[in-house]
Amino acid sequence: MARARMDTGTHERRTVWSWALYDWANSAFATVVLAGFFPLLYQDFWSAGTSVETANLRLGWTNAAASLLVAAGAPLLGALADRAGAHKRLLFLFAVPGMLATALLAGVPGGDWAMASLLFVLATVGFMAANLLYDALLVSVAPAARWHAVSGLGFGLGYLGGGLLYLGCVIAALQPQWFALADSTAAALAAFVVTAIWWGLFSLPLLAWVGEPRPRPGTPGQSLWRQATGQLRSTLRMLPRYRPVAIFLLAYWLYIDAVGTVIRMAVAYGRALGFERSDLILALLLVQFVGFPAAVAFGYLGARIGARRGIYIGLAVYTVVCIWGAFIRSPWEFFAIAVLIGLVQGGVQALSRSLYAQLIPPAMSGQFFGFYNLMGKFAALIGPPLFGLFGAWFGDVRYSMLALVLLFAAGGLLLARVPGGNRQ
């Protein structure tokens, strides 16, 4: 009996760590590509000779296009995964093309912002769709009592893994001759290939040791497609009955819009204010390495004081960051803001994921996480373009930061209306 319990515990730990390592794997894309080198190259290399406002606007719409594509299919993709018991298989069906498109970015010549945008959209769609399916696996890799801690572990490993790879790519960009590269631009382009390899390599533990959830029972004689679409229609009709889920999704849509905009546009914002590339790179590294222990700590904090209270702490810090960010003048302020973001960014993401997992039916996790990711993608559909438009409308990108405060406040107010005790 004792041996059986030991074997079960070992299997569960291996499953949890294999699942969490996918955060380590795909966060390389989020850090090196999404937040790091792509915005810099998009502005300085692929949009050379274009005004900062125009480049930022193009970047915002590029992000929005990827988000719209994923948002359009997210709930149906989740329903298909639930019905077929194919979360892991579909995850790799999207992740592998995402890896390939990421690697191909290295071959886009200077000035070709259109091709860079197209490949970025393809890579981002692969990344985001795979992430939807990865999130849905949370409910099957650990018991409910551990969801906050396991979710925090995933985000923590993501910050550490993404930060380590980004650090290596930064060293290559600062000292390209060490790696037989022509210059810093060549090193930045090579980072896309390295990221794709990292993403693929560290996805293998999930492929090997995380099992597929059981498929939902279907109707005999019906195709998988008809069952999935029927389930989606049924859930849409029932969604108003899941009042906590519906209110949470609206709240999440608002505040994660602002969080995502900070992630995607921070480097471009700092560049527009005239900060040096080296300052922006250092700030992003600070976010990653502060974010690793902070995200893990937030997971345990959520288990002690409740996920909702933990999210409120994060939203309050973000509000301070946005107000301060609108008035910064010196690089040291950018670094201080980076530390504050690192302290709460992973925590807000991790506790939002685990709180949502507590609100939904576990047997329909894929479909419900489709709605969860739908809200996140529609948020990104609005946030980055709005960020760019505010800079273009008012002639000063600083106004964009103050607009984000409204999103954090509105999301926080709605979150308070999610039924349930503070232990959530």
Buried (B, 14 or more C-beta within 10 A) or exposed (E): EEEEEEEEEEEBEBBBBBBBBBBBBBBBBBBBBBBBBBBBBBBBBBBEEBEBBBBBBBBBBBBBBBBBBBBEBBBBBBBBBBBBBBBBEBBBBBBBBBBBBBBBBBEBEBBBBEBBBBBBBBBBBBBBBBBBBBBBBBBBBBEEEBBBBBBBBBBBBBBBBBBBBBBBBBEBBEEBEEEEBEEBBBBBBBBBBBBBBBBBEBBEBBBEBBBBBEBBEBEEEEEBEEBBBBBBEEBEEEBEEBEBBBBBBBBBBBBBBBBBBBBBBBBBBBBBBEBEBEBBBBBBBBBBBBBBBBBBBBBBBBBEBBBBBBBBBBBEBBBEBBEBBBEBEEBEBBEBBBBBBBBBBBBBBBBBBBBBBBBBEBBBBBBBBBBBBBBBBBBBBBBBBBBBBBBBEEEEBBBBBBBBBEBBBBBBEBBEEBEBEEEB
